[in-house]
Amino acid sequence: MANTKQARKRALQSVARNKHLSAQRSRYRTAIKAVRKLVLAGDKEAAQQAFVKAQSVIDSMADKKVLHKNAAARHKTRLVAAIKAMA
């Protein structure tokens, strides 16, 4: 346990930051899963619509540094490839 006032404050900040970032990561993962689910279902039109929303979420997470920009680009590229492969 933290012994100094500074260490106690940092511990509390760490808990709060972890809670916030966990929610952000969950939002991002859910968006990706929604697109993947529609790709597996074979609904190309709905998958494209879901991708537009997911792309917004992914870019937002990259801007907030929750996700590295190259990882965001990789996820978007793979989702687009999966949607294009449906044709």
PDB file of N, CA, C and O in Angstrom, chain B, residues numbered from 101:
ATOM      1  N   MET B 101       0.842  -1.185   0.000  1.00  0.00           N
ATOM      2  CA  MET B 101       0.000   0.000   0.000  1.00  0.00           C
ATOM      3  C   MET B 101       0.881   1.239   0.000  1.00  0.00           C
ATOM      4  O   MET B 101       2.020   1.218   0.466  1.00  0.00           O
ATOM      5  N   ALA B 102       0.322   2.321  -0.535  1.00  0.00           N
ATOM      6  CA  ALA B 102       1.063   3.580  -0.626  1.00  0.00           C
ATOM      7  C   ALA B 102       1.271   4.175   0.760  1.00  0.00           C
ATOM      8  O   ALA B 102       0.356   4.203   1.582  1.00  0.00           O
ATOM      9  N   ASN B 103       2.480   4.647   1.005  1.00  0.00           N
ATOM     10  CA  ASN B 103       2.812   5.194   2.316  1.00  0.00           C
ATOM     11  C   ASN B 103       2.785   6.717   2.364  1.00  0.00           C
ATOM     12  O   ASN B 103       2.505   7.298   3.412  1.00  0.00           O
ATOM     13  N   THR B 104       3.071   7.360   1.254  1.00  0.00           N
ATOM     14  CA  THR B 104       3.104   8.816   1.257  1.00  0.00           C
ATOM     15  C   THR B 104       1.836   9.376   0.624  1.00  0.00           C
ATOM     16  O   THR B 104       1.104   8.666  -0.065  1.00  0.00           O
ATOM     17  N   LYS B 105       1.593  10.647   0.865  1.00  0.00           N
ATOM     18  CA  LYS B 105       0.417  11.306   0.308  1.00  0.00           C
ATOM     19  C   LYS B 105       0.463  11.281  -1.221  1.00  0.00           C
ATOM     20  O   LYS B 105      -0.546  11.049  -1.888  1.00  0.00           O
ATOM     21  N   GLN B 106       1.650  11.526  -1.751  1.00  0.00           N
ATOM     22  CA  GLN B 106       1.823  11.523  -3.205  1.00  0.00           C
ATOM     23  C   GLN B 106       1.528  10.137  -3.782  1.00  0.00           C
ATOM     24  O   GLN B 106       0.854  10.016  -4.806  1.00  0.00           O
ATOM     25  N   ALA B 107       2.027   9.110  -3.130  1.00  0.00           N
ATOM     26  CA  ALA B 107       1.827   7.743  -3.622  1.00  0.00           C
ATOM     27  C   ALA B 107       0.358   7.352  -3.548  1.00  0.00           C
ATOM     28  O   ALA B 107      -0.145   6.650  -4.425  1.00  0.00           O
ATOM     29  N   ARG B 108      -0.336   7.807  -2.493  1.00  0.00           N
ATOM     30  CA  ARG B 108      -1.772   7.519  -2.375  1.00  0.00           C
ATOM     31  C   ARG B 108      -2.544   8.190  -3.514  1.00  0.00           C
ATOM     32  O   ARG B 108      -3.435   7.594  -4.120  1.00  0.00           O
ATOM     33  N   LYS B 109      -2.180   9.436  -3.785  1.00  0.00           N
ATOM     34  CA  LYS B 109      -2.845  10.166  -4.871  1.00  0.00           C
ATOM     35  C   LYS B 109      -2.602   9.470  -6.212  1.00  0.00           C
ATOM     36  O   LYS B 109      -3.532   9.290  -6.998  1.00  0.00           O
ATOM     37  N   ARG B 110      -1.366   9.084  -6.467  1.00  0.00           N
ATOM     38  CA  ARG B 110      -1.047   8.410  -7.724  1.00  0.00           C
ATOM     39  C   ARG B 110      -1.803   7.090  -7.855  1.00  0.00           C
ATOM     40  O   ARG B 110      -2.230   6.727  -8.951  1.00  0.00           O
ATOM     41  N   ALA B 111      -1.969   6.376  -6.752  1.00  0.00           N
ATOM     42  CA  ALA B 111      -2.706   5.114  -6.779  1.00  0.00           C
ATOM     43  C   ALA B 111      -4.166   5.365  -7.155  1.00  0.00           C
ATOM     44  O   ALA B 111      -4.742   4.617  -7.944  1.00  0.00           O
ATOM     45  N   LEU B 112      -4.759   6.410  -6.596  1.00  0.00           N
ATOM     46  CA  LEU B 112      -6.144   6.747  -6.923  1.00  0.00           C
ATOM     47  C   LEU B 112      -6.276   7.175  -8.388  1.00  0.00           C
ATOM     48  O   LEU B 112      -7.232   6.806  -9.070  1.00  0.00           O
ATOM     49  N   GLN B 113      -5.308   7.953  -8.856  1.00  0.00           N
ATOM     50  CA  GLN B 113      -5.335   8.388 -10.248  1.00  0.00           C
ATOM     51  C   GLN B 113      -5.201   7.188 -11.188  1.00  0.00           C
ATOM     52  O   GLN B 113      -5.839   7.132 -12.240  1.00  0.00           O
ATOM     53  N   SER B 114      -4.374   6.246 -10.794  1.00  0.00           N
ATOM     54  CA  SER B 114      -4.161   5.058 -11.604  1.00  0.00           C
ATOM     55  C   SER B 114      -5.446   4.239 -11.739  1.00  0.00           C
ATOM     56  O   SER B 114      -5.769   3.740 -12.817  1.00  0.00           O
ATOM     57  N   VAL B 115      -6.164   4.111 -10.639  1.00  0.00           N
ATOM     58  CA  VAL B 115      -7.429   3.376 -10.657  1.00  0.00           C
ATOM     59  C   VAL B 115      -8.435   4.075 -11.567  1.00  0.00           C
ATOM     60  O   VAL B 115      -9.105   3.427 -12.371  1.00  0.00           O
ATOM     61  N   ALA B 116      -8.537   5.387 -11.441  1.00  0.00           N
ATOM     62  CA  ALA B 116      -9.481   6.154 -12.255  1.00  0.00           C
ATOM     63  C   ALA B 116      -9.118   6.065 -13.735  1.00  0.00           C
ATOM     64  O   ALA B 116      -9.995   5.877 -14.579  1.00  0.00           O
ATOM     65  N   ARG B 117      -7.835   6.198 -14.052  1.00  0.00           N
ATOM     66  CA  ARG B 117      -7.383   6.131 -15.440  1.00  0.00           C
ATOM     67  C   ARG B 117      -7.643   4.745 -16.023  1.00  0.00           C
ATOM     68  O   ARG B 117      -8.080   4.621 -17.167  1.00  0.00           O
ATOM     69  N   ASN B 118      -7.375   3.713 -15.243  1.00  0.00           N
ATOM     70  CA  ASN B 118      -7.595   2.346 -15.706  1.00  0.00           C
ATOM     71  C   ASN B 118      -9.074   2.109 -16.013  1.00  0.00           C
ATOM     72  O   ASN B 118      -9.414   1.477 -17.013  1.00  0.00           O
ATOM     73  N   LYS B 119      -9.943   2.617 -15.150  1.00  0.00           N
ATOM     74  CA  LYS B 119     -11.385   2.458 -15.355  1.00  0.00           C
ATOM     75  C   LYS B 119     -11.821   3.139 -16.649  1.00  0.00           C
ATOM     76  O   LYS B 119     -12.592   2.574 -17.423  1.00  0.00           O
ATOM     77  N   HIS B 120     -11.329   4.344 -16.879  1.00  0.00           N
ATOM     78  CA  HIS B 120     -11.683   5.105 -18.080  1.00  0.00           C
ATOM     79  C   HIS B 120     -11.156   4.421 -19.347  1.00  0.00           C
ATOM     80  O   HIS B 120     -11.894   4.261 -20.320  1.00  0.00           O
ATOM     81  N   LEU B 121      -9.889   4.020 -19.334  1.00  0.00           N
ATOM     82  CA  LEU B 121      -9.297   3.396 -20.514  1.00  0.00           C
ATOM     83  C   LEU B 121      -9.918   2.031 -20.802  1.00  0.00           C
ATOM     84  O   LEU B 121     -10.033   1.635 -21.961  1.00  0.00           O
ATOM     85  N   SER B 122     -10.320   1.306 -19.747  1.00  0.00           N
ATOM     86  CA  SER B 122     -10.978   0.016 -19.946  1.00  0.00           C
ATOM     87  C   SER B 122     -12.289   0.200 -20.688  1.00  0.00           C
ATOM     88  O   SER B 122     -12.622  -0.585 -21.576  1.00  0.00           O
ATOM     89  N   ALA B 123     -13.027   1.228 -20.329  1.00  0.00           N
ATOM     90  CA  ALA B 123     -14.292   1.516 -21.009  1.00  0.00           C
ATOM     91  C   ALA B 123     -14.043   1.886 -22.469  1.00  0.00           C
ATOM     92  O   ALA B 123     -14.785   1.461 -23.355  1.00  0.00           O
ATOM     93  N   GLN B 124     -13.010   2.668 -22.716  1.00  0.00           N
ATOM     94  CA  GLN B 124     -12.683   3.067 -24.085  1.00  0.00           C
ATOM     95  C   GLN B 124     -12.283   1.857 -24.932  1.00  0.00           C
ATOM     96  O   GLN B 124     -12.722   1.715 -26.074  1.00  0.00           O
ATOM     97  N   ARG B 125     -11.442   0.984 -24.357  1.00  0.00           N
ATOM     98  CA  ARG B 125     -11.016  -0.218 -25.089  1.00  0.00           C
ATOM     99  C   ARG B 125     -12.202  -1.138 -25.365  1.00  0.00           C
ATOM    100  O   ARG B 125     -12.274  -1.752 -26.430  1.00  0.00           O
ATOM    101  N   SER B 126     -13.115  -1.234 -24.432  1.00  0.00           N
ATOM    102  CA  SER B 126     -14.303  -2.070 -24.605  1.00  0.00           C
ATOM    103  C   SER B 126     -15.154  -1.549 -25.760  1.00  0.00           C
ATOM    104  O   SER B 126     -15.656  -2.326 -26.572  1.00  0.00           O
ATOM    105  N   ARG B 127     -15.309  -0.241 -25.825  1.00  0.00           N
ATOM    106  CA  ARG B 127     -16.091   0.386 -26.887  1.00  0.00           C
ATOM    107  C   ARG B 127     -15.469   0.083 -28.253  1.00  0.00           C
ATOM    108  O   ARG B 127     -16.174  -0.217 -29.217  1.00  0.00           O
ATOM    109  N   TYR B 128     -14.159   0.164 -28.316  1.00  0.00           N
ATOM    110  CA  TYR B 128     -13.434  -0.084 -29.561  1.00  0.00           C
ATOM    111  C   TYR B 128     -13.541  -1.560 -29.983  1.00  0.00           C
ATOM    112  O   TYR B 128     -13.762  -1.863 -31.155  1.00  0.00           O
ATOM    113  N   ARG B 129     -13.383  -2.462 -29.019  1.00  0.00           N
ATOM    114  CA  ARG B 129     -13.465  -3.893 -29.336  1.00  0.00           C
ATOM    115  C   ARG B 129     -14.864  -4.290 -29.759  1.00  0.00           C
ATOM    116  O   ARG B 129     -15.028  -5.123 -30.651  1.00  0.00           O
ATOM    117  N   THR B 130     -15.875  -3.708 -29.132  1.00  0.00           N
ATOM    118  CA  THR B 130     -17.259  -4.004 -29.485  1.00  0.00           C
ATOM    119  C   THR B 130     -17.547  -3.574 -30.917  1.00  0.00           C
ATOM    120  O   THR B 130     -18.245  -4.276 -31.648  1.00  0.00           O
ATOM    121  N   ALA B 131     -17.016  -2.427 -31.321  1.00  0.00           N
ATOM    122  CA  ALA B 131     -17.224  -1.941 -32.685  1.00  0.00           C
ATOM    123  C   ALA B 131     -16.623  -2.903 -33.698  1.00  0.00           C
ATOM    124  O   ALA B 131     -17.227  -3.167 -34.738  1.00  0.00           O
ATOM    125  N   ILE B 132     -15.446  -3.425 -33.406  1.00  0.00           N
ATOM    126  CA  ILE B 132     -14.795  -4.376 -34.314  1.00  0.00           C
ATOM    127  C   ILE B 132     -15.590  -5.681 -34.374  1.00  0.00           C
ATOM    128  O   ILE B 132     -15.785  -6.247 -35.449  1.00  0.00           O
ATOM    129  N   LYS B 133     -16.047  -6.153 -33.213  1.00  0.00           N
ATOM    130  CA  LYS B 133     -16.818  -7.396 -33.176  1.00  0.00           C
ATOM    131  C   LYS B 133     -18.111  -7.277 -33.976  1.00  0.00           C
ATOM    132  O   LYS B 133     -18.538  -8.244 -34.607  1.00  0.00           O
ATOM    133  N   ALA B 134     -18.734  -6.110 -33.958  1.00  0.00           N
ATOM    134  CA  ALA B 134     -19.982  -5.909 -34.694  1.00  0.00           C
ATOM    135  C   ALA B 134     -19.750  -6.089 -36.188  1.00  0.00           C
ATOM    136  O   ALA B 134     -20.562  -6.708 -36.875  1.00  0.00           O
ATOM    137  N   VAL B 135     -18.649  -5.551 -36.688  1.00  0.00           N
ATOM    138  CA  VAL B 135     -18.342  -5.694 -38.116  1.00  0.00           C
ATOM    139  C   VAL B 135     -18.028  -7.146 -38.440  1.00  0.00           C
ATOM    140  O   VAL B 135     -18.535  -7.692 -39.420  1.00  0.00           O
ATOM    141  N   ARG B 136     -17.187  -7.775 -37.613  1.00  0.00           N
ATOM    142  CA  ARG B 136     -16.828  -9.186 -37.851  1.00  0.00           C
ATOM    143  C   ARG B 136     -18.062 -10.090 -37.865  1.00  0.00           C
ATOM    144  O   ARG B 136     -18.156 -11.010 -38.677  1.00  0.00           O
ATOM    145  N   LYS B 137     -18.997  -9.823 -36.967  1.00  0.00           N
ATOM    146  CA  LYS B 137     -20.217 -10.628 -36.872  1.00  0.00           C
ATOM    147  C   LYS B 137     -21.041 -10.525 -38.158  1.00  0.00           C
ATOM    148  O   LYS B 137     -21.566 -11.522 -38.652  1.00  0.00           O
ATOM    149  N   LEU B 138     -21.146  -9.298 -38.695  1.00  0.00           N
ATOM    150  CA  LEU B 138     -21.907  -9.110 -39.930  1.00  0.00           C
ATOM    151  C   LEU B 138     -21.180  -9.712 -41.132  1.00  0.00           C
ATOM    152  O   LEU B 138     -21.822 -10.183 -42.071  1.00  0.00           O
ATOM    153  N   VAL B 139     -19.863  -9.698 -41.108  1.00  0.00           N
ATOM    154  CA  VAL B 139     -19.099 -10.328 -42.197  1.00  0.00           C
ATOM    155  C   VAL B 139     -19.351 -11.836 -42.189  1.00  0.00           C
ATOM    156  O   VAL B 139     -19.560 -12.443 -43.240  1.00  0.00           O
ATOM    157  N   LEU B 140     -19.330 -12.428 -41.007  1.00  0.00           N
ATOM    158  CA  LEU B 140     -19.594 -13.872 -40.910  1.00  0.00           C
ATOM    159  C   LEU B 140     -21.023 -14.215 -41.303  1.00  0.00           C
ATOM    160  O   LEU B 140     -21.285 -15.285 -41.852  1.00  0.00           O
ATOM    161  N   ALA B 141     -21.952 -13.297 -41.017  1.00  0.00           N
ATOM    162  CA  ALA B 141     -23.349 -13.523 -41.370  1.00  0.00           C
ATOM    163  C   ALA B 141     -23.570 -13.375 -42.877  1.00  0.00           C
ATOM    164  O   ALA B 141     -24.573 -13.851 -43.409  1.00  0.00           O
ATOM    165  N   GLY B 142     -22.640 -12.719 -43.557  1.00  0.00           N
ATOM    166  CA  GLY B 142     -22.745 -12.566 -45.001  1.00  0.00           C
ATOM    167  C   GLY B 142     -23.534 -11.350 -45.440  1.00  0.00           C
ATOM    168  O   GLY B 142     -23.908 -11.255 -46.608  1.00  0.00           O
ATOM    169  N   ASP B 143     -23.793 -10.438 -44.555  1.00  0.00           N
ATOM    170  CA  ASP B 143     -24.566  -9.233 -44.858  1.00  0.00           C
ATOM    171  C   ASP B 143     -23.609  -8.086 -45.195  1.00  0.00           C
ATOM    172  O   ASP B 143     -23.194  -7.329 -44.317  1.00  0.00           O
ATOM    173  N   LYS B 144     -23.270  -7.972 -46.472  1.00  0.00           N
ATOM    174  CA  LYS B 144     -22.242  -7.016 -46.878  1.00  0.00           C
ATOM    175  C   LYS B 144     -22.670  -5.567 -46.652  1.00  0.00           C
ATOM    176  O   LYS B 144     -21.884  -4.747 -46.177  1.00  0.00           O
ATOM    177  N   GLU B 145     -23.911  -5.261 -46.993  1.00  0.00           N
ATOM    178  CA  GLU B 145     -24.399  -3.882 -46.844  1.00  0.00           C
ATOM    179  C   GLU B 145     -24.360  -3.437 -45.381  1.00  0.00           C
ATOM    180  O   GLU B 145     -23.899  -2.339 -45.069  1.00  0.00           O
ATOM    181  N   ALA B 146     -24.846  -4.295 -44.497  1.00  0.00           N
ATOM    182  CA  ALA B 146     -24.845  -3.968 -43.063  1.00  0.00           C
ATOM    183  C   ALA B 146     -23.414  -3.910 -42.522  1.00  0.00           C
ATOM    184  O   ALA B 146     -23.109  -3.098 -41.649  1.00  0.00           O
ATOM    185  N   ALA B 147     -22.546  -4.769 -43.041  1.00  0.00           N
ATOM    186  CA  ALA B 147     -21.147  -4.773 -42.610  1.00  0.00           C
ATOM    187  C   ALA B 147     -20.473  -3.460 -42.987  1.00  0.00           C
ATOM    188  O   ALA B 147     -19.675  -2.926 -42.216  1.00  0.00           O
ATOM    189  N   GLN B 148     -20.786  -2.942 -44.161  1.00  0.00           N
ATOM    190  CA  GLN B 148     -20.216  -1.666 -44.578  1.00  0.00           C
ATOM    191  C   GLN B 148     -20.703  -0.524 -43.687  1.00  0.00           C
ATOM    192  O   GLN B 148     -19.936   0.370 -43.329  1.00  0.00           O
ATOM    193  N   GLN B 149     -21.980  -0.568 -43.336  1.00  0.00           N
ATOM    194  CA  GLN B 149     -22.532   0.460 -42.443  1.00  0.00           C
ATOM    195  C   GLN B 149     -21.872   0.387 -41.073  1.00  0.00           C
ATOM    196  O   GLN B 149     -21.518   1.410 -40.486  1.00  0.00           O
ATOM    197  N   ALA B 150     -21.710  -0.833 -40.570  1.00  0.00           N
ATOM    198  CA  ALA B 150     -21.077  -1.020 -39.261  1.00  0.00           C
ATOM    199  C   ALA B 150     -19.611  -0.592 -39.314  1.00  0.00           C
ATOM    200  O   ALA B 150     -19.077  -0.076 -38.332  1.00  0.00           O
ATOM    201  N   PHE B 151     -18.964  -0.806 -40.460  1.00  0.00           N
ATOM    202  CA  PHE B 151     -17.561  -0.415 -40.585  1.00  0.00           C
ATOM    203  C   PHE B 151     -17.396   1.098 -40.498  1.00  0.00           C
ATOM    204  O   PHE B 151     -16.435   1.585 -39.903  1.00  0.00           O
ATOM    205  N   VAL B 152     -18.324   1.836 -41.083  1.00  0.00           N
ATOM    206  CA  VAL B 152     -18.254   3.298 -41.029  1.00  0.00           C
ATOM    207  C   VAL B 152     -18.277   3.762 -39.569  1.00  0.00           C
ATOM    208  O   VAL B 152     -17.518   4.651 -39.182  1.00  0.00           O
ATOM    209  N   LYS B 153     -19.149   3.156 -38.769  1.00  0.00           N
ATOM    210  CA  LYS B 153     -19.219   3.500 -37.345  1.00  0.00           C
ATOM    211  C   LYS B 153     -17.960   3.039 -36.606  1.00  0.00           C
ATOM    212  O   LYS B 153     -17.419   3.761 -35.768  1.00  0.00           O
ATOM    213  N   ALA B 154     -17.505   1.828 -36.929  1.00  0.00           N
ATOM    214  CA  ALA B 154     -16.309   1.290 -36.275  1.00  0.00           C
ATOM    215  C   ALA B 154     -15.079   2.118 -36.618  1.00  0.00           C
ATOM    216  O   ALA B 154     -14.210   2.326 -35.772  1.00  0.00           O
ATOM    217  N   GLN B 155     -15.007   2.584 -37.846  1.00  0.00           N
ATOM    218  CA  GLN B 155     -13.872   3.398 -38.280  1.00  0.00           C
ATOM    219  C   GLN B 155     -13.794   4.671 -37.448  1.00  0.00           C
ATOM    220  O   GLN B 155     -12.708   5.102 -37.060  1.00  0.00           O
ATOM    221  N   SER B 156     -14.929   5.260 -37.182  1.00  0.00           N
ATOM    222  CA  SER B 156     -14.974   6.466 -36.359  1.00  0.00           C
ATOM    223  C   SER B 156     -14.462   6.181 -34.945  1.00  0.00           C
ATOM    224  O   SER B 156     -13.690   6.961 -34.386  1.00  0.00           O
ATOM    225  N   VAL B 157     -14.897   5.067 -34.381  1.00  0.00           N
ATOM    226  CA  VAL B 157     -14.472   4.692 -33.027  1.00  0.00           C
ATOM    227  C   VAL B 157     -12.975   4.397 -32.999  1.00  0.00           C
ATOM    228  O   VAL B 157     -12.268   4.841 -32.094  1.00  0.00           O
ATOM    229  N   ILE B 158     -12.497   3.652 -33.983  1.00  0.00           N
ATOM    230  CA  ILE B 158     -11.078   3.286 -34.041  1.00  0.00           C
ATOM    231  C   ILE B 158     -10.200   4.534 -34.165  1.00  0.00           C
ATOM    232  O   ILE B 158      -9.193   4.665 -33.470  1.00  0.00           O
ATOM    233  N   ASP B 159     -10.591   5.447 -35.057  1.00  0.00           N
ATOM    234  CA  ASP B 159      -9.821   6.684 -35.224  1.00  0.00           C
ATOM    235  C   ASP B 159      -9.827   7.513 -33.943  1.00  0.00           C
ATOM    236  O   ASP B 159      -8.819   8.120 -33.582  1.00  0.00           O
ATOM    237  N   SER B 160     -10.957   7.533 -33.270  1.00  0.00           N
ATOM    238  CA  SER B 160     -11.065   8.279 -32.020  1.00  0.00           C
ATOM    239  C   SER B 160     -10.126   7.707 -30.965  1.00  0.00           C
ATOM    240  O   SER B 160      -9.480   8.459 -30.236  1.00  0.00           O
ATOM    241  N   MET B 161     -10.048   6.383 -30.880  1.00  0.00           N
ATOM    242  CA  MET B 161      -9.164   5.750 -29.903  1.00  0.00           C
ATOM    243  C   MET B 161      -7.694   6.022 -30.240  1.00  0.00           C
ATOM    244  O   MET B 161      -6.865   6.190 -29.345  1.00  0.00           O
ATOM    245  N   ALA B 162      -7.382   6.062 -31.526  1.00  0.00           N
ATOM    246  CA  ALA B 162      -6.005   6.356 -31.929  1.00  0.00           C
ATOM    247  C   ALA B 162      -5.655   7.808 -31.599  1.00  0.00           C
ATOM    248  O   ALA B 162      -4.542   8.094 -31.159  1.00  0.00           O
ATOM    249  N   ASP B 163      -6.598   8.720 -31.811  1.00  0.00           N
ATOM    250  CA  ASP B 163      -6.350  10.132 -31.495  1.00  0.00           C
ATOM    251  C   ASP B 163      -6.140  10.339 -30.001  1.00  0.00           C
ATOM    252  O   ASP B 163      -5.362  11.201 -29.592  1.00  0.00           O
ATOM    253  N   LYS B 164      -6.834   9.548 -29.188  1.00  0.00           N
ATOM    254  CA  LYS B 164      -6.734   9.681 -27.732  1.00  0.00           C
ATOM    255  C   LYS B 164      -5.571   8.883 -27.160  1.00  0.00           C
ATOM    256  O   LYS B 164      -5.368   8.858 -25.946  1.00  0.00           O
ATOM    257  N   LYS B 165      -4.805   8.229 -28.036  1.00  0.00           N
ATOM    258  CA  LYS B 165      -3.647   7.428 -27.639  1.00  0.00           C
ATOM    259  C   LYS B 165      -4.020   6.196 -26.806  1.00  0.00           C
ATOM    260  O   LYS B 165      -3.183   5.652 -26.085  1.00  0.00           O
ATOM    261  N   VAL B 166      -5.283   5.758 -26.910  1.00  0.00           N
ATOM    262  CA  VAL B 166      -5.686   4.512 -26.269  1.00  0.00           C
ATOM    263  C   VAL B 166      -5.133   3.359 -27.093  1.00  0.00           C
ATOM    264  O   VAL B 166      -4.821   2.289 -26.570  1.00  0.00           O
ATOM    265  N   LEU B 167      -5.020   3.601 -28.389  1.00  0.00           N
ATOM    266  CA  LEU B 167      -4.584   2.604 -29.356  1.00  0.00           C
ATOM    267  C   LEU B 167      -3.521   3.258 -30.238  1.00  0.00           C
ATOM    268  O   LEU B 167      -3.670   4.412 -30.639  1.00  0.00           O
ATOM    269  N   HIS B 168      -2.466   2.533 -30.536  1.00  0.00           N
ATOM    270  CA  HIS B 168      -1.408   3.086 -31.396  1.00  0.00           C
ATOM    271  C   HIS B 168      -1.966   3.310 -32.799  1.00  0.00           C
ATOM    272  O   HIS B 168      -2.797   2.538 -33.275  1.00  0.00           O
ATOM    273  N   LYS B 169      -1.505   4.369 -33.454  1.00  0.00           N
ATOM    274  CA  LYS B 169      -2.049   4.716 -34.771  1.00  0.00           C
ATOM    275  C   LYS B 169      -1.819   3.621 -35.802  1.00  0.00           C
ATOM    276  O   LYS B 169      -2.660   3.419 -36.678  1.00  0.00           O
ATOM    277  N   ASN B 170      -0.696   2.907 -35.717  1.00  0.00           N
ATOM    278  CA  ASN B 170      -0.442   1.821 -36.670  1.00  0.00           C
ATOM    279  C   ASN B 170      -1.361   0.636 -36.401  1.00  0.00           C
ATOM    280  O   ASN B 170      -1.791  -0.041 -37.335  1.00  0.00           O
ATOM    281  N   ALA B 171      -1.663   0.382 -35.136  1.00  0.00           N
ATOM    282  CA  ALA B 171      -2.591  -0.698 -34.793  1.00  0.00           C
ATOM    283  C   ALA B 171      -3.991  -0.348 -35.300  1.00  0.00           C
ATOM    284  O   ALA B 171      -4.714  -1.213 -35.793  1.00  0.00           O
ATOM    285  N   ALA B 172      -4.360   0.911 -35.177  1.00  0.00           N
ATOM    286  CA  ALA B 172      -5.668   1.354 -35.675  1.00  0.00           C
ATOM    287  C   ALA B 172      -5.752   1.166 -37.186  1.00  0.00           C
ATOM    288  O   ALA B 172      -6.759   0.682 -37.705  1.00  0.00           O
ATOM    289  N   ALA B 173      -4.699   1.548 -37.879  1.00  0.00           N
ATOM    290  CA  ALA B 173      -4.663   1.390 -39.332  1.00  0.00           C
ATOM    291  C   ALA B 173      -4.743  -0.076 -39.723  1.00  0.00           C
ATOM    292  O   ALA B 173      -5.426  -0.436 -40.682  1.00  0.00           O
ATOM    293  N   ARG B 174      -4.041  -0.918 -38.975  1.00  0.00           N
ATOM    294  CA  ARG B 174      -4.051  -2.360 -39.258  1.00  0.00           C
ATOM    295  C   ARG B 174      -5.450  -2.937 -39.092  1.00  0.00           C
ATOM    296  O   ARG B 174      -5.907  -3.712 -39.932  1.00  0.00           O
ATOM    297  N   HIS B 175      -6.129  -2.567 -38.018  1.00  0.00           N
ATOM    298  CA  HIS B 175      -7.488  -3.079 -37.784  1.00  0.00           C
ATOM    299  C   HIS B 175      -8.440  -2.623 -38.891  1.00  0.00           C
ATOM    300  O   HIS B 175      -9.244  -3.414 -39.384  1.00  0.00           O
ATOM    301  N   LYS B 176      -8.353  -1.372 -39.274  1.00  0.00           N
ATOM    302  CA  LYS B 176      -9.237  -0.872 -40.325  1.00  0.00           C
ATOM    303  C   LYS B 176      -8.969  -1.580 -41.644  1.00  0.00           C
ATOM    304  O   LYS B 176      -9.904  -1.938 -42.360  1.00  0.00           O
ATOM    305  N   THR B 177      -7.701  -1.783 -41.967  1.00  0.00           N
ATOM    306  CA  THR B 177      -7.338  -2.456 -43.213  1.00  0.00           C
ATOM    307  C   THR B 177      -7.877  -3.878 -43.249  1.00  0.00           C
ATOM    308  O   THR B 177      -8.401  -4.327 -44.268  1.00  0.00           O
ATOM    309  N   ARG B 178      -7.745  -4.579 -42.132  1.00  0.00           N
ATOM    310  CA  ARG B 178      -8.217  -5.969 -42.098  1.00  0.00           C
ATOM    311  C   ARG B 178      -9.737  -6.054 -42.178  1.00  0.00           C
ATOM    312  O   ARG B 178     -10.278  -6.984 -42.775  1.00  0.00           O
ATOM    313  N   LEU B 179     -10.419  -5.093 -41.583  1.00  0.00           N
ATOM    314  CA  LEU B 179     -11.885  -5.092 -41.670  1.00  0.00           C
ATOM    315  C   LEU B 179     -12.328  -4.815 -43.107  1.00  0.00           C
ATOM    316  O   LEU B 179     -13.240  -5.470 -43.612  1.00  0.00           O
ATOM    317  N   VAL B 180     -11.691  -3.855 -43.761  1.00  0.00           N
ATOM    318  CA  VAL B 180     -12.026  -3.551 -45.151  1.00  0.00           C
ATOM    319  C   VAL B 180     -11.765  -4.760 -46.041  1.00  0.00           C
ATOM    320  O   VAL B 180     -12.570  -5.075 -46.917  1.00  0.00           O
ATOM    321  N   ALA B 181     -10.635  -5.438 -45.816  1.00  0.00           N
ATOM    322  CA  ALA B 181     -10.302  -6.614 -46.605  1.00  0.00           C
ATOM    323  C   ALA B 181     -11.338  -7.712 -46.423  1.00  0.00           C
ATOM    324  O   ALA B 181     -11.705  -8.395 -47.379  1.00  0.00           O
ATOM    325  N   ALA B 182     -11.810  -7.879 -45.189  1.00  0.00           N
ATOM    326  CA  ALA B 182     -12.825  -8.907 -44.926  1.00  0.00           C
ATOM    327  C   ALA B 182     -14.132  -8.571 -45.633  1.00  0.00           C
ATOM    328  O   ALA B 182     -14.812  -9.456 -46.154  1.00  0.00           O
ATOM    329  N   ILE B 183     -14.476  -7.289 -45.649  1.00  0.00           N
ATOM    330  CA  ILE B 183     -15.714  -6.883 -46.317  1.00  0.00           C
ATOM    331  C   ILE B 183     -15.581  -7.049 -47.829  1.00  0.00           C
ATOM    332  O   ILE B 183     -16.511  -7.524 -48.482  1.00  0.00           O
ATOM    333  N   LYS B 184     -14.443  -6.666 -48.387  1.00  0.00           N
ATOM    334  CA  LYS B 184     -14.228  -6.805 -49.829  1.00  0.00           C
ATOM    335  C   LYS B 184     -14.200  -8.263 -50.259  1.00  0.00           C
ATOM    336  O   LYS B 184     -14.618  -8.592 -51.369  1.00  0.00           O
ATOM    337  N   ALA B 185     -13.714  -9.131 -49.393  1.00  0.00           N
ATOM    338  CA  ALA B 185     -13.631 -10.555 -49.711  1.00  0.00           C
ATOM    339  C   ALA B 185     -15.009 -11.206 -49.800  1.00  0.00           C
ATOM    340  O   ALA B 185     -15.138 -12.315 -50.319  1.00  0.00           O
ATOM    341  N   MET B 186     -16.023 -10.535 -49.303  1.00  0.00           N
ATOM    342  CA  MET B 186     -17.380 -11.088 -49.349  1.00  0.00           C
ATOM    343  C   MET B 186     -17.932 -11.111 -50.762  1.00  0.00           C
ATOM    344  O   MET B 186     -18.824 -11.910 -51.048  1.00  0.00           O
ATOM    345  N   ALA B 187     -17.431 -10.253 -51.670  1.00  0.00           N
ATOM    346  CA  ALA B 187     -17.939 -10.184 -53.031  1.00  0.00           C
ATOM    347  C   ALA B 187     -17.558 -11.433 -53.765  1.00  0.00           C
ATOM    348  O   ALA B 187     -17.890 -11.584 -54.940  1.00  0.00           O
TER     349      ALA B 187
END
